[in-house]
Amino acid sequence: MIIVVIDEDLPYSLARELCSLNLNAEFIDVRDAGLRGKPDCEILDFCIEKNAILISGDLDFARHFWFEKMRHAGTIIVRYPSNLSTKLLTEELKRAFIESGAEYFAGNITMIEPGPRIRT
């Protein structure tokens, strides 16, 4: 089963909404894992320990994996306007997972943008 860790810069409801899609993946919000407010390095360590894909709006995570050549199970960077409602953002991300499947994101650094436009 694929594990996806959702960073705290994304809606708290996102994990529950993605779980409802029955994608053969486990979605964990960092707040539920006791990692709220923790430094990026602790989030990265948690993802590496769990062999989990990380989904975040923080470009720093892509930089860690790309430039430092860190081992990772996959990283999804969400690039949406900050004024987009939680409901619309959640619907866009659900659509991206429905269209691609969680497996698509494994081992890749992926950007998801409005549309949703998915670039790996």
Phi, psi and chi 1 to 4 in degrees:
 res  aa     phi    psi   chi1   chi2   chi3   chi4
   1 MET       -  138.0  176.3 -179.4  -72.7      -
   2 ILE   -80.7  138.9  -68.2  177.2      -      -
   3 ILE  -110.9  133.1  -59.7  171.1      -      -
   4 VAL  -123.5  124.3 -180.0      -      -      -
   5 VAL  -101.8  128.8  172.3      -      -      -
   6 ILE  -105.0  122.6  -59.6  168.7      -      -
   7 ASP   -70.7  159.3 -163.2   17.1      -      -
   8 GLU   -73.7   -5.9   67.0 -175.0  -31.6      -
   9 ASP   -83.0   -0.9   62.2  -10.7      -      -
  10 LEU  -107.9  160.6  -65.0  172.8      -      -
  11 PRO   -56.5  138.1  -23.4   32.7      -      -
  12 TYR   -60.7  -31.9 -176.9   67.6      -      -
  13 SER   -73.0  -11.0   59.3      -      -      -
  14 LEU   -61.0  -43.6 -175.1   58.9      -      -
  15 ALA   -58.5  -46.5      -      -      -      -
  16 ARG   -61.7  -43.9 -179.3  176.3   19.0   86.2
  17 GLU   -64.5  -42.2  -68.3  -70.0  -29.9      -
  18 LEU   -70.2  -35.4  -68.8  173.0      -      -
  19 CYS   -60.2  -34.3  -78.8      -      -      -
  20 SER   -66.6  -12.5   73.6      -      -      -
  21 LEU   -82.1   -9.6  -60.5  175.8      -      -
  22 ASN    53.6   56.9  -61.8  -44.2      -      -
  23 LEU   -95.9   13.8  -65.9  171.1      -      -
  24 ASN    57.8   41.8 -165.7   32.0      -      -
  25 ALA  -141.5  149.8      -      -      -      -
  26 GLU  -103.5  130.3  178.2 -177.2    2.5      -
  27 PHE  -112.1  122.9  -65.3   90.5      -      -
  28 ILE  -121.0  124.8  -57.0  169.1      -      -
  29 ASP   -85.1  138.1 -171.1  -75.5      -      -
  30 VAL   -59.2  -29.2  -64.7      -      -      -
  31 ARG   -65.4  -34.0  -68.1  159.8  -82.3 -145.4
  32 ASP   -76.6  -19.1  -66.7  -27.3      -      -
  33 ALA   -93.9    7.5      -      -      -      -
  34 GLY    76.9   22.1      -      -      -      -
  35 LEU  -110.5   13.7  -64.3  169.0      -      -
  36 ARG   -60.3  127.9 -179.2 -176.2 -163.4  123.2
  37 GLY    76.7    3.5      -      -      -      -
  38 LYS   -78.2  154.7  -61.1  -67.2 -176.5 -176.2
  39 PRO   -63.3  154.7  -11.0   18.8      -      -
  40 ASP   -52.4  -38.4  -71.4   -7.3      -      -
  41 CYS   -61.8  -32.3   61.7      -      -      -
  42 GLU   -73.0  -36.3  -71.9 -172.6   39.9      -
  43 ILE   -63.9  -44.6  -53.0  -69.7      -      -
  44 LEU   -61.0  -45.1  -66.9  173.1      -      -
  45 ASP   -60.4  -41.5  -71.4  -16.4      -      -
  46 PHE   -61.2  -44.9 -179.6   77.0      -      -
  47 CYS   -64.6  -41.8  -70.0      -      -      -
  48 ILE   -65.5  -43.2  -69.6  167.1      -      -
  49 GLU   -59.8  -40.4  175.4 -172.8  -45.4      -
  50 LYS   -87.4   -5.1  -63.1  -80.4 -171.9 -169.2
  51 ASN    53.0   48.0 -164.5   34.4      -      -
  52 ALA  -106.4  147.6      -      -      -      -
  53 ILE   -75.8  136.5  -62.7  168.4      -      -
  54 LEU  -103.4  133.7  172.8   65.6      -      -
  55 ILE  -119.2  125.5 -179.2  169.8      -      -
  56 SER  -154.5  161.1  177.0      -      -      -
  57 GLY   -96.3    1.2      -      -      -      -
  58 ASP   -90.8  111.1 -174.6  -12.5      -      -
  59 LEU   -63.1  -21.3  -80.1  172.4      -      -
  60 ASP   -58.8  -32.4  -74.6  -19.9      -      -
  61 PHE   -65.1  -40.7  -75.8  113.9      -      -
  62 ALA   -63.8  -38.8      -      -      -      -
  63 ARG   -62.6  -41.5  -70.9 -175.0 -171.0  106.2
  64 HIS   -57.5  -47.8  -76.4  -63.5      -      -
  65 PHE   -75.4  -39.5  -66.7  127.9      -      -
  66 TRP   -74.6  -53.0 -176.4 -104.0      -      -
  67 PHE   -83.5  -31.1  -65.7  112.7      -      -
  68 GLU   -94.1   -0.5  -62.9  175.0   23.9      -
  69 LYS    53.2   39.4  -53.9  -68.7 -172.1 -143.6
  70 MET   -72.7  149.2  -67.2  179.0   70.1      -
  71 ARG   -71.4  136.4  178.1  176.3   57.7   88.4
  72 HIS  -157.8  158.9   65.6   98.5      -      -
  73 ALA   -89.1   -9.9      -      -      -      -
  74 GLY   143.7  149.4      -      -      -      -
  75 THR  -136.5  130.9  -54.9      -      -      -
  76 ILE  -116.1  120.5  -57.8  167.5      -      -
  77 ILE  -104.2  124.3  -57.5  -61.6      -      -
  78 VAL   -97.3  120.6  178.2      -      -      -
  79 ARG  -119.3   88.6  -54.8  -61.4  -59.3  155.4
  80 TYR  -127.9  154.9  -80.3   80.5      -      -
  81 PRO   -59.1  141.4  -16.7   25.5      -      -
  82 SER   -66.4  -19.2   59.2      -      -      -
  83 ASN   -90.3    3.7   63.1  -13.0      -      -
  84 LEU   -70.9  136.0 -171.2   68.1      -      -
  85 SER   -66.1  153.4   73.3      -      -      -
  86 THR   -56.7  -41.2  -62.7      -      -      -
  87 LYS   -61.9  -47.0 -178.8  178.3  179.4  179.3
  88 LEU   -67.0  -40.9  -73.9  175.7      -      -
  89 LEU   -61.7  -45.2  175.2   60.9      -      -
  90 THR   -61.5  -44.1  -59.6      -      -      -
  91 GLU   -62.4  -40.9  -70.1  -56.2  -45.3      -
  92 GLU   -63.0  -44.1  -74.9  -87.3  -64.0      -
  93 LEU   -70.3  -36.2  -65.5  175.8      -      -
  94 LYS   -60.6  -44.5  -76.4  171.4   63.0  174.8
  95 ARG   -61.9  -40.3 -164.2  166.9   88.5 -170.5
  96 ALA   -61.7  -41.2      -      -      -      -
  97 PHE   -72.3  -36.4  -88.1   88.4      -      -
  98 ILE   -64.9  -45.6  -70.3  167.7      -      -
  99 GLU   -70.3  -33.7  -70.1  175.9    1.9      -
 100 SER  -103.7  -30.2  -59.0      -      -      -
 101 GLY    80.0  148.1      -      -      -      -
 102 ALA   -62.6  -31.4      -      -      -      -
 103 GLU   -61.0  -31.5  -59.3   84.2   11.0      -
 104 TYR   -57.7  -33.9  174.1   82.5      -      -
 105 PHE   -85.5  -11.3  -58.2  106.5      -      -
 106 ALA   -64.5  128.6      -      -      -      -
 107 GLY    79.1    0.8      -      -      -      -
 108 ASN  -114.9  159.6  -66.5  -50.3      -      -
 109 ILE  -102.6  117.2  -62.9  174.1      -      -
 110 THR  -124.4  139.3  -54.6      -      -      -
 111 MET  -107.5  132.2  -60.4  -72.9 -115.7      -
 112 ILE  -115.8  124.6  -60.3  179.5      -      -
 113 GLU  -125.5  170.3  -60.3  167.9  -39.6      -
 114 PRO   -49.9  140.3  -28.2   36.1      -      -
 115 GLY   138.4  -46.6      -      -      -      -
 116 PRO   -73.7  137.7   27.2  -29.9      -      -
 117 ARG  -101.1  126.2  178.8  176.5  172.7 -145.5
 118 ILE  -116.0  120.8  -58.5  170.0      -      -
 119 ARG  -121.3  126.6  -63.1 -176.6  -63.8  146.5
 120 THR  -114.0      -  -58.2      -      -      -
